[in-house]
């Protein structure tokens, strides 16, 4: 990247002159420029500049205090623009090009047309008619509705003070933004933004204004964040529920700034495009294969300083070791159900696997693609969720998808596991993504053509918003508010791809119908059900055999089942649990040990479920069908899980290390707090193992590959927050709390 100097401007400018004030055209394209690379004082001397080409750079916004009165044409194509309101000072612009900007939405286009009163040509098209409609007709409609909101709900106080008027303005603006509905959902961000500006203007016309309306500082996203009181995934116990016992809270290594880009306003709809390695600045590391076991990182002091973990997380390893003595789970008289010695379950599990021998997995790629500001020094961003893109009409024959989506920090990435390339990256400054999920919905093509299936990605996190992305067409086409609190988990119903479940920190799971999309990406979201729970949901699973009638959710205080069937007999939108599923380890609880947090849950077959209780050190395999068939206790709706087997896992105090399953290959995988992956090839277990009542050993424990960064920094084993596998188990992807994505590949047997 060249530094912008007077000499460079004179070289790139036209006509050739020795005075900046005489330049009329300037080409600064493809220089890799960012906002901080544009010297405002120097550029302000370009008072005769009429045409400016800034395409092919890395600009996220434009210098707000840069005024160029003669500028008529501006090319910002192929940048990373997020804040179009930063162009407001360029009021003389008549033509703007914004093509190939990842984060520019329809709402942003509309904002530009309103902010730039002379804009006629946008991306090569005449937008005069649309712009005038927005400036006059659309605006007048909003103004009428805003006036009605005032007249129906507000009036001026008898005594006017600055404090009273400030409170009144806040209440009026919030009410107007909530009540004024106009235009399609795809431009709701623009509508709310404009409503806020007009509401403030209207209030100031009723009194003597004491200051200028700060219209250019009003943002939809910022207000929404205030309403939702966004928090890190780690919550304080008082925020969760003061009536329940202490539970492990999502850990936070290093607290980032509240909003890295405070003026970034466009986080609703974004456009994606394939990223080159240079654009992404993806940091690759080389897995170091050594003969030694992965060393234990000295990381606890960092966690203790930054984590508000509960008392049971602070339990010493000595205490933990005493509790972890192998439980005699077949002990007579226990309230929890005895371990089932069921020999028939082995053929059932074995039959689901095409591979009778364990697979061999080797580390293939190490990526650092979620870094703040693309910094190779960022080892603090925690990565939380990953999932492979499902292939349409996948039958299990042939290879599965090799595209995996990952989320953490303020970005969502789509990675090609074979090449290690980040194919797409979706970024929302100030957001922290906690969960994502793939689905398939119908897209209409218009003109009488039959609709076709398209694969979409949903992602959510700290701000309580669900982002809807269509990666193939490089567009993030929408968002909707699922909760005023942060989202902890989202899950689609793969048998009916338009049904989405969102779990949030307000102790609710909501079922939505997001519908399909048309060729213009118009869509409609409808709330169908609200499931009331008593703590934060961590995982949502839909039984493969009955995804439309039941839902299992692993929560901070237990495992619950809900009936979700939609029919004429049950029209209640808010539902309570149908039953709570308990586990043998509950009988070992005492004042210092609470095992009710279920921080891992996944179906291995239509009937067999794998789940993990925090601090237990084992993974349970249990029968969904036999558990459900029991009659719940009338008072507390409890049933005991019908345990089939217990798998030995790590001795760790770290919560939220999620497990996952690969049903087609009969595999279970769960990471630990030292970067290791514990793998279980269930069909490889011996029949007497199910009957012994003792935890089974893992098939293989994959050691942390100890990657080395470009700065020759050896990265010790972190906690593995999430793992996923493609259906054929050709690839395994693990996410860590040190901003590292590890891709493992299956070695084909000779």
For each residue, the residues with C-beta under 8 A, 3 or more apart:
1: 31 32 33 37
2: 8 31
3: 8 37
4: 8 9 28 33 37 38 39 42 43
5: 8 9 42
6: 9 10 20 42
7: 10 11
8: 2 3 4 5 11 12
9: 4 5 6 12 13 20 23 26 28 42 43 46
10: 6 7 13 16 17 18 20 23
11: 7 8
12: 8 9 26 27 28
13: 9 10 16 17 20 23 24 25 26 27
14: 23 24 25 26
15: 22 23 24
16: 10 13
17: 10 13 22 23
18: 10
19: 22 23
20: 6 9 10 13 23 42 45 46
21: 45 46 47 48
22: 15 17 19 48
23: 9 10 13 14 15 17 19 20 26 46 48 49
24: 13 14 15 48 49 50 51 70
25: 13 14 49 50 51 52
26: 9 12 13 14 23 46 49 51 52 53
27: 12 13 53
28: 4 9 12 31 33 52 53 54 57
29: 53 54 55 56 57 75
30: 55 56 57
31: 1 2 28 37 56 57
32: 1 57 58
33: 1 4 28 37 38 54 57 58 59
34: 37 57 58 59 60
35: 38 59 60 61 62 63
36:
37: 1 3 4 31 33 34
38: 4 33 35 43 59 63 66
39: 4 42 43
40: 43 44 63 65 66
41: 44
42: 4 5 6 9 20 39 45
43: 4 9 38 39 40 46 63 66 68
44: 40 41 47 66 67 68
45: 20 21 42
46: 9 20 21 23 26 43 49 68
47: 21 44 68 69 70
48: 21 22 23 24 70
49: 23 24 25 26 46 52 68 70 71
50: 24 25 70 71 72 73
51: 24 25 26 71 72 73
52: 25 26 28 49 68 71 73 74 75
53: 26 27 28 29 75
54: 28 29 33 57 59 74 75 76 79
55: 29 30 75 76 77 78 79 97
56: 29 30 31 77 78 79
57: 28 29 30 31 32 33 34 54 78 79
58: 32 33 34 79 80 279
59: 33 34 35 38 54 62 76 79 80 81
60: 34 35 79 80 81 82 83 103 261 264
61: 35 64 81 82 83 86 261 263 264
62: 35 59 66 76 81 83 86 87 90
63: 35 38 40 43 66 86
64: 61 86 88 89 263
65: 40 89
66: 38 40 43 44 62 63 89 90
67: 44 89 90
68: 43 44 46 47 49 52 71 90 92
69: 47 92
70: 24 47 48 49 50 92
71: 49 50 51 52 68 74 90 92 93
72: 50 51 92 93 94 95
73: 50 51 52 93 94 95 96
74: 52 54 71 87 90 93 95 96 97
75: 29 52 53 54 55 96 97
76: 54 55 59 62 79 81 96 97 98 101
77: 55 56 97 98 99 100 101
78: 55 56 57 99 100 101
79: 54 55 56 57 58 59 60 76 100 101
80: 58 59 60 101 102 103
81: 59 60 61 62 76 84 98 101 103 104
82: 60 61 103 104 261 264 265 266 267 429
83: 60 61 62 86 263 264 265 266
84: 81 87 98 104 108 111 112 115 266
85: 88 111 115 216 265
86: 61 62 63 64 83 89 263
87: 62 74 84 90 93 96 112 115 116
88: 64 85 91 115 116 216
89: 64 65 66 67 86
90: 62 66 67 68 71 74 87 93 116
91: 88 116 117 118
92: 68 69 70 71 72 118
93: 71 72 73 74 87 90 96 116 118 119
94: 72 73 118 119 120 121
95: 72 73 74 119 120 121 122
96: 73 74 75 76 87 93 112 116 119 121 122 123
97: 55 74 75 76 77 122 123 124
98: 76 77 81 84 101 104 108 109 112 122 123
99: 77 78 123
100: 77 78 79 271 273
101: 76 77 78 79 80 81 98 104 271
102: 80 270 271 272 273 425 426 427
103: 60 80 81 82 108 266 267 270 271 427
104: 81 82 84 98 101 108 109 266 270 271
105: 108 109 189 266 268 269 270 271 476
106: 109 110 186 187 190 269
107: 110 111 186 187 188 189 190 193 266 268 269
108: 84 98 103 104 105 111 112 190 266 269
109: 98 104 105 106 112 113 122
110: 106 107 113 114 134 187 190
111: 84 85 107 108 114 115 190 193
112: 84 87 96 98 108 109 115 116 119 122
113: 109 110 116 119 122 127 130 131 134 135
114: 110 111 131 134 135 139 194
115: 84 85 87 88 111 112
116: 87 88 90 91 93 96 112 113 119
117: 91 135
118: 91 92 93 94
119: 93 94 95 96 112 113 116 122 127 131
120: 94 95 126 127 128 131
121: 94 95 96 124 125 126 127
122: 95 96 97 98 109 112 113 119 125 127
123: 96 97 98 99
124: 97 121
125: 121 122
126: 120 121 129
127: 113 119 120 121 122 130 131
128: 120 131 132
129: 126 132 133
130: 113 127 133 134
131: 113 114 119 120 127 128 134 135
132: 128 129 135 136 137
133: 129 130 136 137 138
134: 110 113 114 130 131 137 138 139
135: 113 114 117 131 132 138 139
136: 132 133 139 140
137: 132 133 134 140 141
138: 133 134 135 141 142 182 183 194
139: 114 134 135 136 142 143 194 198
140: 136 137 143 144
141: 137 138 144 145 182
142: 138 139 145 146 180 182 191 194 195 198
143: 139 140 146 147 198 202
144: 140 141 147 148
145: 141 142 148 149 176 179 180 182
146: 142 143 149 150 176 180 195 198 199 202
147: 143 144 150 151 202
148: 144 145 151 152
149: 145 146 152 153 154 172 175 176 179 180 199
150: 146 147 153 154 172 176 202 203
151: 147 148 154
152: 148 149
153: 149 150 172 175
154: 149 150 151 168 171 172 175
155:
156: 160 168 206 207
157: 160 164 168
158:
159: 164
160: 156 157 164 165 207
161: 164 165
162: 165 166 210
163: 166 167
164: 157 159 160 161 167 168
165: 160 161 162 168 169 203 207 210
166: 162 163 169 170
167: 163 164 170 171
168: 154 156 157 164 165 171 172 203
169: 165 166 172 173 200 203
170: 166 167 173 174
171: 154 167 168 174 175
172: 149 150 153 154 168 169 175 176 199 203
173: 169 170 176 177 196 199 200 218 223
174: 170 171 177 178 223 227
175: 149 153 154 171 172 178 179
176: 145 146 149 150 172 173 179 180 195 196 199
177: 173 174 180 192 195 196 199 220 223
178: 174 175
179: 145 149 175 176
180: 142 145 146 149 176 177 191 195
181: 191
182: 138 141 142 145 191
183: 138 187 188 190 191
184: 187 188 522
185: 188 478 480 522 523 524 525
186: 106 107 269 477 478 520 521 522 523
187: 106 107 110 183 184 190 191
188: 107 183 184 185 191 192 220 268
189: 105 107 192 193 220 221 266 268 269
190: 106 107 108 110 111 183 187 193 194
191: 142 180 181 182 183 187 188 194 195
192: 177 188 189 195 196 220 223
193: 107 111 189 190 196 197 218 219 220 265
194: 114 138 139 142 190 191 197 198
195: 142 146 176 177 180 191 192 198 199
196: 173 176 177 192 193 199 200 215 218 220 223
197: 193 194 200 201 213 215 218
198: 139 142 143 146 194 195 201 202
199: 146 149 172 173 176 177 195 196 202 203
200: 169 173 196 197 203 204 213 214 215 218
201: 197 198 204 205 213 215
202: 143 146 147 150 198 199 205 206
203: 150 165 168 169 172 199 200 206 207
204: 200 201 207 209 213
205: 201 202
206: 156 202 203
207: 156 160 165 203 204
208:
209: 204 212 213
210: 162 165
211: 214
212: 209
213: 197 200 201 204 209
214: 200 211 217 218
215: 196 197 200 201 218
216: 85 88
217: 214
218: 173 193 196 197 200 214 215 222 223
219: 193 222 223 265
220: 177 188 189 192 193 196 223 224 265 268
221: 189 224 225 265 266 267 268 430 463
222: 218 219 225 226 265
223: 173 174 177 192 196 218 219 220 226 227
224: 220 221 227 228 463 464 465 481
225: 221 222 228 230 430 463
226: 222 223 229
227: 174 223 224 484
228: 224 225 463 464 481 483 484 485 486
229: 226 484 485
230: 225 462 463 464 485 486
231: 234 235 239 462 485 486 505
232: 235 250 252 255 432 462 486
233: 250 384 432 434 461 462 486 488
234: 231 249 250 251 252 307 308
235: 231 232 239 240 249 250 486 505 536
236: 239 240 249 308
237: 240 241 242 246 247 249 310
238: 242
239: 231 235 236 505
240: 235 236 237 244 247 249 505 507 535 536 556
241: 237 244 507 534 535
242: 237 238
243:
244: 240 241 247 534 535 556 557
245: 557 594 596
246: 237 310 311 312 594
247: 237 240 244 310 535 556 557 594 596 597
248: 309 310 312 313 556 597 599 614 655 656
249: 234 235 236 237 240 307 308 309 310 313 655
250: 232 233 234 235 655 656
251: 234 303 307 309 382 654 655 656 719 737
252: 232 234 255 306 307 382
253: 302 303 306 307 380 382 737 738
254: 302 306 380
255: 232 252 306
256: 260 372 380 381 409
257: 260
258: 430
259: 262 264 429 430
260: 256 257 372 373 410 429 430
261: 60 61 82 264 429 430
262: 259 430
263: 61 64 83 86
264: 60 61 82 83 259 261 267 429 430
265: 82 83 85 193 219 220 221 222
266: 82 83 84 103 104 105 107 108 189 221 269 270
267: 82 103 221 264 270 428 429 430 431
268: 105 107 188 189 220 221 478 479
269: 105 106 107 108 186 189 266 476 477 478 479
270: 102 103 104 105 266 267 426 427 428 475 476
271: 100 101 102 103 104 105 474 475 476
272: 102 424 425 426 469 471 474 475 476
273: 100 102 424 474
274: 423 424 474
275: 279 280 422 423 424 425
276: 279 280
277: 280 281 282 421
278: 281
279: 58 275 276
280: 275 276 277 369 374 422 425
281: 277 278 371 374 376
282: 277 367 368 369 421 422
283: 367 368 369 371 374 376 709 710
284: 365 366 367 368 420 710
285: 366 367 368 707 708 709 710 715 740
286: 366 707 708
287: 363 364 366 705 706 707 742
288: 705 706 707 708 714
289: 363 705
290: 706
291:
292: 295
293: 703
294: 674 675 676 703 704 706 716 717
295: 292 706 716 717
296: 674 716 717
297: 674 716 717 718
298: 301
299: 302 303 716 718
300: 303 304
301: 298 304 305
302: 253 254 299 305 306
303: 251 253 299 300 306 307 309
304: 300 301 307 314
305: 301 302
306: 252 253 254 255 302 303
307: 234 249 251 252 253 303 304 313
308: 234 236 249
309: 248 249 251 303 313 314
310: 237 246 247 248 249 313 314
311: 246 314 315 592
312: 246 248 315 592 593 594 615
313: 248 249 307 309 310 653 654 655
314: 304 309 310 311
315: 311 312 319 320 592 593 615 653
316: 319 320
317: 320 321 651 653
318: 321 322
319: 315 316 322 323 592
320: 315 316 317 323 324 615 651 653
321: 317 318 324 651
322: 318 319 325
323: 319 320 588 593 615
324: 320 321 617 651
325: 322
326: 694 695
327: 584 585 588
328: 331 693
329: 334 336 338 339 584 585 643 646 693
330: 338 339 341 693
331: 328 334 338
332: 338
333:
334: 329 331 337 338 584 587
335: 586 587 640
336: 329 582 583 584 585 586 587 640 641
337: 334 340 584 640 641 642 643
338: 329 330 331 332 334 584 643
339: 329 330 584 643 646 693
340: 337 623 626 642 643 644
341: 330 690 691 693
342: 345 623 644 690
343: 346 687 690 691
344: 347 348
345: 342 348 349 608 623 644 645 690
346: 343 349 350 685 687 690
347: 344 350 351
348: 344 345 351 352 605 607 608
349: 345 346 352 353 604 605 608 666 682 683 685
350: 346 347 353 356 666 682 683
351: 347 348
352: 348 349 604 605 663 664 666 683
353: 349 350 356 664 665 666 667 681 682 683
354: 396 664 665
355: 358 359 665 666 681 683 729
356: 350 353 683 684
357: 684 749
358: 355 679 681 684 699 700
359: 355 665 667 681 729 746 747
360: 746 747 749
361: 679 702 732 744 745 746 747
362: 744 745 747
363: 287 289 366 705 742 743 744 745
364: 287 417 420 731 743 744 745
365: 284 417 420 741 742 743
366: 284 285 286 287 363 705 707 740 741 742 743
367: 282 283 284 285 415 420 422 740 741 743
368: 282 283 284 285 371 376 378 709 739 740 741
369: 280 282 283 406 411 413 415 422 425 741
370: 381 383 406 407 408 409 411 413 739 741
371: 281 283 368 374 375 376 378 381 409 739
372: 256 260 375 378 381 409 410
373: 260 378
374: 280 281 283 371
375: 371 372 378
376: 281 283 368 371 709 710 711
377: 711
378: 368 371 372 373 375 381 739
379: 715 738 739 740
380: 253 254 256 738 739
381: 256 370 371 372 378 408 409 739
382: 251 252 253 408 409 721 737 738 739
383: 370 386 406 407 408 409 721 722 735 736 737 739 740 741
384: 233 407 408 433 434 435 461 721 722 735
385: 406 407 408 433 434 435 436 722 735
386: 383 404 405 406 407 436 722 723 724 733 735 741
387: 404 405 436 437 438 724
388: 400 401 402 403 404 405 438 724 725 726 727 731 733
389: 401 403 404 405 414 438 455 457 471
390: 394 401 438 440 455 494
391: 394 400 401
392: 440 453 455
393:
394: 390 391 400 727
395:
396: 354 664 727 728
397:
398:
399: 402 726 728 730
400: 388 391 394 726 727 728 730
401: 388 389 390 391 404 726
402: 388 399 416 417 418 726 730 731
403: 388 389 414 415 416 417 423 471
404: 386 387 388 389 401 414 415 417 724 726 731 733 743
405: 386 387 388 389 412 413 414 415 436 438 457 459 471
406: 369 370 383 385 386 412 413 415 436 733 735 741
407: 370 383 384 385 386 411 412 413 433 434 435 436 459 461
408: 370 381 382 383 384 385 411 432 433 735 739
409: 256 370 371 372 381 382 383 432 433 739
410: 260 372 427 428 429 430 431 432 433
411: 369 370 407 408 425 426 427 428 433
412: 405 406 407 425 426 427 433 436 457 459 467 469
413: 369 370 405 406 407 422 424 425 426 741
414: 389 403 404 405 422 423 424 425 457 471
415: 367 369 403 404 405 406 420 421 422 423 733 741 743
416: 402 403 419 420 421 423
417: 364 365 402 403 404 420 726 730 731 733 743 745
418: 402 731 745
419: 416
420: 284 364 365 367 415 416 417 743
421: 277 282 415 416
422: 275 280 282 367 369 413 414 415 425
423: 274 275 403 414 415 416 471
424: 272 273 274 275 413 414 471 474
425: 102 272 275 280 369 411 412 413 414 422
426: 102 270 272 411 412 413 459 467 469 476
427: 102 103 270 410 411 412
428: 267 270 410 411 431 433 467
429: 82 259 260 261 264 267 410
430: 221 225 258 259 260 261 262 264 267 410 463
431: 267 410 428 461 462 463 465
432: 232 233 408 409 410 461 462
433: 384 385 407 408 409 410 411 412 428 436 459 460 461 462
434: 233 384 385 407 460 461 462 486 487 488 489
435: 384 385 407 459 460 461 487 488 489 490
436: 385 386 387 405 406 407 412 433 457 458 459 460 490
437: 387 457 458 490 491 492 500
438: 387 388 389 390 405 455 456 457 458 492
439: 455 456 457 458 492 494 497 498 500
440: 390 392 453 454 455 456 494 497
441: 453 454 456 497 498 514 515 516 517
442: 451 452 453 454 498 516 517
443: 451 452 453 454 516 517 518 519
444: 449 451 516 517 518 519
445: 449 450 451 452 519
446: 449 518 519
447:
448:
449: 444 445 446
450: 445
451: 442 443 444 445 516
452: 442 443 445
453: 392 440 441 442 443
454: 440 441 442 443 470 472 473 517
455: 389 390 392 438 439 440 470 471 472
456: 438 439 440 441 468 469 470 471
457: 389 405 412 414 436 437 438 439 468 469 470 471
458: 436 437 438 439 466 467 468 469 490 492 500 514
459: 405 407 412 426 433 435 436 466 467 469 490
460: 433 434 435 436 464 465 466 467 482 487 490 502
461: 233 384 407 431 432 433 434 435 486 487
462: 230 231 232 233 431 432 433 434 486 487
463: 221 224 225 228 230 430 431 486
464: 224 228 230 460 481 482 483 484 485 486 487 504
465: 224 431 460 479 480 481 482 487
466: 458 459 460 479 480 481 482 487 490 500 502 512
467: 412 426 428 458 459 460 476 478 479
468: 456 457 458 476 477 478 479 480 514 523
469: 272 412 426 456 457 458 459 475 476 477
470: 454 455 456 457 473 474 475 476 477 517 521
471: 272 389 403 405 414 423 424 455 456 457 474
472: 454 455
473: 454 470
474: 271 272 273 274 424 470 471
475: 270 271 272 469 470 521
476: 105 269 270 271 272 426 467 468 469 470
477: 186 269 468 469 470 517 521 523
478: 185 186 268 269 467 468 521 523
479: 268 269 465 466 467 468
480: 185 465 466 468 512 514 525
481: 224 228 464 465 466 484
482: 460 464 465 466 487 490 502 504 510 512
483: 228 464 486 487 502 504 505 506 508 510
484: 227 228 229 464 481 506
485: 228 229 230 231 464 504 505 506
486: 228 230 231 232 233 235 434 461 462 463 464 483 504 505
487: 434 435 460 461 462 464 465 466 482 483 490 502 503 504 505
488: 233 434 435 503 504 505 536 537 538
489: 434 435 502 503 537 538 539 540
490: 435 436 437 458 459 460 466 482 487 500 501 502 503 540
491: 437 500 501 503 540 541 542
492: 437 438 439 458 497 499 500 501
493: 496 497 499 500 501 542 547 548
494: 390 439 440 497 542 547
495: 547 548
496: 493 499 547 548
497: 439 440 441 492 493 494
498: 439 441 442 513 514 515 516
499: 492 493 496 511 512 513 514 528
500: 437 439 458 466 490 491 492 493 511 512 513 514
501: 490 491 492 493 509 510 511 512 540 551
502: 460 466 482 483 487 489 490 509 510 512
503: 487 488 489 490 491 508 509 536 537 538 540 553
504: 464 482 483 485 486 487 488 507 508 509 510 536 537
505: 231 235 239 240 483 485 486 487 488 536
506: 483 484 485
507: 240 241 504 532 533 534 535 536 537
508: 483 503 504 530 531 532 533
509: 501 502 503 504 530 531 533 537 540 551 553 562
510: 482 483 501 502 504 527 529 530 531
511: 499 500 501 527 528 529 530 531 564
512: 466 480 482 499 500 501 502 525 526 527 528
513: 498 499 500 525 526 528
514: 441 458 468 480 498 499 500 523 524 525
515: 441 498 523 524 525 526
516: 441 442 443 444 451 498 523
517: 441 442 443 444 454 470 477 521 522 523
518: 443 444 446 521 522 523
519: 443 444 445 446
520: 186
521: 186 470 475 477 478 517 518
522: 184 185 186 517 518
523: 185 186 468 477 478 514 515 516 517 518
524: 185 514 515
525: 185 480 512 513 514 515
526: 512 513 515
527: 510 511 512 530 573
528: 499 511 512 513 566 573
529: 510 511 564 566 573 574 575
530: 508 509 510 511 527 573 574 575
531: 508 509 510 511 551 553 562 564 574 575 576 577
532: 507 508 574 575 576 577
533: 507 508 509 537 553 555 560 577
534: 241 244 507 555 557
535: 240 241 244 247 507 555 556 557 558
536: 235 240 488 503 504 505 507 555 556
537: 488 489 503 504 507 509 533 540 553 554 555
538: 488 489 503 553 554 555 556 597 598 599 601 656
539: 489 553 554 598 599 600 601 602 658
540: 489 490 491 501 503 509 537 551 552 553 554
541: 491 551 552 553 554 601 602 603 609
542: 491 493 494 546 547 550 551 552
543: 546 547 550 552 603 606 624
544: 547 603 605 606 663
545: 606 607
546: 542 543 549 550
547: 493 494 495 496 542 543 544 550
548: 493 495 496 564 565 566
549: 546 563 564 565
550: 542 543 546 547 561 562 563 564 578 628
551: 501 509 531 540 541 542 561 562 564
552: 540 541 542 543 559 560 561 581 601 609 624
553: 503 509 531 533 537 538 539 540 541 559 560 562
554: 537 538 539 540 541 559 598 599 600 601 611
555: 533 534 535 536 537 538 558 559 560 597 598
556: 240 244 247 248 535 536 538 596 597
557: 244 245 247 534 535 596 597
558: 535 555 580 581 582 596 598
559: 552 553 554 555 580 581 582 583 598 601 611 641
560: 533 552 553 555 577 579 580 581
561: 550 551 552 577 578 579 580 581 628
562: 509 531 550 551 553 575 577 578
563: 549 550 570 575 578
564: 511 529 531 548 549 550 551 575
565: 548 549 570
566: 528 529 548 570
567: 570
568: 571
569:
570: 563 565 566 567
571: 568
572: 575
573: 527 528 529 530
574: 529 530 531 532
575: 529 530 531 532 562 563 564 572
576: 531 532
577: 531 532 533 560 561 562 580 637
578: 550 561 562 563 632 637
579: 560 561 628 632 637 638 639
580: 558 559 560 561 577 632 636 637 638 639
581: 552 558 559 560 561 627 638 639 640 641
582: 336 558 559 586 638 639 640 641
583: 336 559 586 595 611 613 620 640 641 643
584: 327 329 334 336 337 338 339 587 640 641 643
585: 327 329 336 588 589 595 613 616 618
586: 335 336 582 583 589 595 596
587: 334 335 336 584
588: 323 327 585 593 595
589: 585 586 593 594 595 596
590: 593
591:
592: 311 312 315 319
593: 312 315 323 588 589 590 615
594: 245 246 247 312 589 597 615
595: 583 585 586 588 589 613 614 615 616
596: 245 247 556 557 558 586 589 613
597: 247 248 538 555 556 557 594 613 614 615 655
598: 538 539 554 555 558 559 601 611 612 613 614
599: 248 538 539 554 612 613 614 655 656 657 658
600: 539 554 610 611 612 619 657 658 659 670
601: 538 539 541 552 554 559 598 609 610 611 612 659
602: 539 541 609 610 611 659 660 661 668
603: 541 543 544 606 608 609 610 624 661 663
604: 349 352 608 609 610 621 661 663 666 668 682
605: 348 349 352 544 608 663
606: 543 544 545 603 624
607: 348 545 623 624 625 626
608: 345 348 349 603 604 605 621 622 623 624 644
609: 541 552 601 602 603 604 621 622 623 624
610: 600 601 602 603 604 619 620 621 647 659 661 668
611: 554 559 583 598 600 601 602 619 620 622 641
612: 598 599 600 601 616 618 619 620 649 657 659 670
613: 583 585 595 596 597 598 599 616 618 620
614: 248 595 597 598 599 655
615: 312 315 320 323 593 594 595 597 653 655
616: 585 595 612 613 649
617: 324 648 649 650 651 652
618: 585 612 613 646 647 648 649 695
619: 600 610 611 612 646 647 649 659 668 670 680
620: 583 610 611 612 613 641 643 645 646 647
621: 604 608 609 610 643 644 645 646 647 682
622: 608 609 611 627 641 642 643 644
623: 340 342 345 607 608 609 626 627 642 644
624: 543 552 603 606 607 608 609 627 628
625: 607 628 629
626: 340 607 623 629 630 642
627: 581 622 623 624 630 639 640 641 642
628: 550 561 579 624 625 639
629: 625 626
630: 626 627 639 640 642
631: 639
632: 578 579 580 637 638 639
633: 636 637 638 639
634: 637
635:
636: 580 633
637: 577 578 579 580 632 633 634
638: 579 580 581 582 632 633
639: 579 580 581 582 627 628 630 631 632 633
640: 335 336 337 581 582 583 584 627 630
641: 336 337 559 581 582 583 584 611 620 622 627
642: 337 340 622 623 626 627 630
643: 329 337 338 339 340 583 584 620 621 622 646
644: 340 342 345 608 621 622 623 690
645: 345 620 621 685 689 690 696
646: 329 339 618 619 620 621 643 694 695 696
647: 610 618 619 620 621 668 680 695 696 698
648: 617 618 695 696 697 698
649: 612 616 617 618 619 670 672 678 698
650: 617 672 673 674 676 678
651: 317 320 321 324 617
652: 617 657 672 673
653: 313 315 317 320 615 673
654: 251 313 657 672 673 719
655: 248 249 250 251 313 597 599 614 615
656: 248 250 251 538 599 721
657: 599 600 612 652 654 670 671 672 673 719 720 721
658: 539 599 600 670 721 722 723
659: 600 601 602 610 612 619 668 669 670 723
660: 602 668 669 670 722 723 724 725
661: 602 603 604 610 667 668 669
662: 665 666 667 668 669 725 726 727 729
663: 352 544 603 604 605 666 727
664: 352 353 354 396 727 728 729
665: 353 354 355 359 662 681 725 728 729
666: 349 350 352 353 355 604 662 663 681 682 683
667: 353 359 661 662 679 680 681 682 725 729
668: 602 604 610 619 647 659 660 661 662 679 680 682
669: 659 660 661 662 677 678 679 680 723 725 732
670: 600 612 619 649 657 658 659 660 677 678 720 723
671: 657 675 676 677 678 719 720 721 722 723 734
672: 649 650 652 654 657 675 676 677 678 719 720
673: 650 652 653 654 657 718 719 720
674: 294 296 297 650 704 717
675: 294 671 672 703 704 716 717 718 719 720 736
676: 294 650 671 672 701 702 703 704 717 720
677: 669 670 671 672 701 702 720 723 732 734 744
678: 649 650 669 670 671 672 698 701
679: 358 361 667 668 669 698 699 700 701 702
680: 619 647 667 668 669 685 696 698 699
681: 353 355 358 359 665 666 667 684 685 699
682: 349 350 353 604 621 666 667 668 685
683: 349 350 352 353 355 356 666
684: 356 357 358 681 699
685: 346 349 645 680 681 682 689 690 696
686: 689
687: 343 346 690 691
688: 691 692
689: 645 685 686 692 696
690: 341 342 343 345 346 644 645 685 687
691: 341 343 687 688
692: 688 689
693: 328 329 330 339 341
694: 326 646
695: 326 618 646 647 648
696: 645 646 647 648 680 685 689
697: 648
698: 647 648 649 678 679 680 701
699: 358 679 680 681 684
700: 358 679
701: 676 677 678 679 698
702: 361 676 677 679 744
703: 293 294 675 676
704: 294 674 675 676 716 717 718
705: 287 288 289 363 366 742
706: 287 288 290 294 295 714 715 716 717
707: 285 286 287 288 366 714 715 740 742
708: 285 286 288 712 713 714 715
709: 283 285 368 376 712 713 715
710: 283 284 285 376
711: 376 377
712: 708 709
713: 708 709
714: 288 706 707 708
715: 285 379 706 707 708 709 718 738 740
716: 294 295 296 297 299 675 704 706
717: 294 295 296 297 674 675 676 704 706
718: 297 299 673 675 704 715 736 737 738 740
719: 251 654 657 671 672 673 675 736 737
720: 657 670 671 672 673 675 676 677 723 734 735 736
721: 382 383 384 656 657 658 671 735 736 737
722: 383 384 385 386 658 660 671 734 735
723: 386 658 659 660 669 670 671 677 720 732 733 734 735
724: 386 387 388 404 660 732 733
725: 388 660 662 665 667 669 729 731 732 733
726: 388 399 400 401 402 404 417 662 729 730 731
727: 388 394 396 400 662 663 664
728: 396 399 400 664 665
729: 355 359 662 664 665 667 725 726 732 746
730: 399 400 402 417 726 745 746
731: 364 388 402 404 417 418 725 726 743 744 745 746
732: 361 669 677 723 724 725 729 743 744 745 746
733: 386 388 404 406 415 417 723 724 725 741 742 743 744
734: 671 677 720 722 723 741 742 744
735: 383 384 385 386 406 408 720 721 722 723 740 741
736: 383 675 718 719 720 721 739 740 741 742
737: 251 253 382 383 718 719 721
738: 253 379 380 382 715 718
739: 368 370 371 378 379 380 381 382 383 408 409 736
740: 285 366 367 368 379 383 707 715 718 735 736
741: 365 366 367 368 369 370 383 386 406 413 415 733 734 735 736
742: 287 363 365 366 705 707 733 734 736
743: 363 364 365 366 367 404 415 417 420 731 732 733
744: 361 362 363 364 677 702 731 732 733 734
745: 361 362 363 364 417 418 730 731 732
746: 359 360 361 729 730 731 732
747: 359 360 361 362
748:
749: 357 360
750:
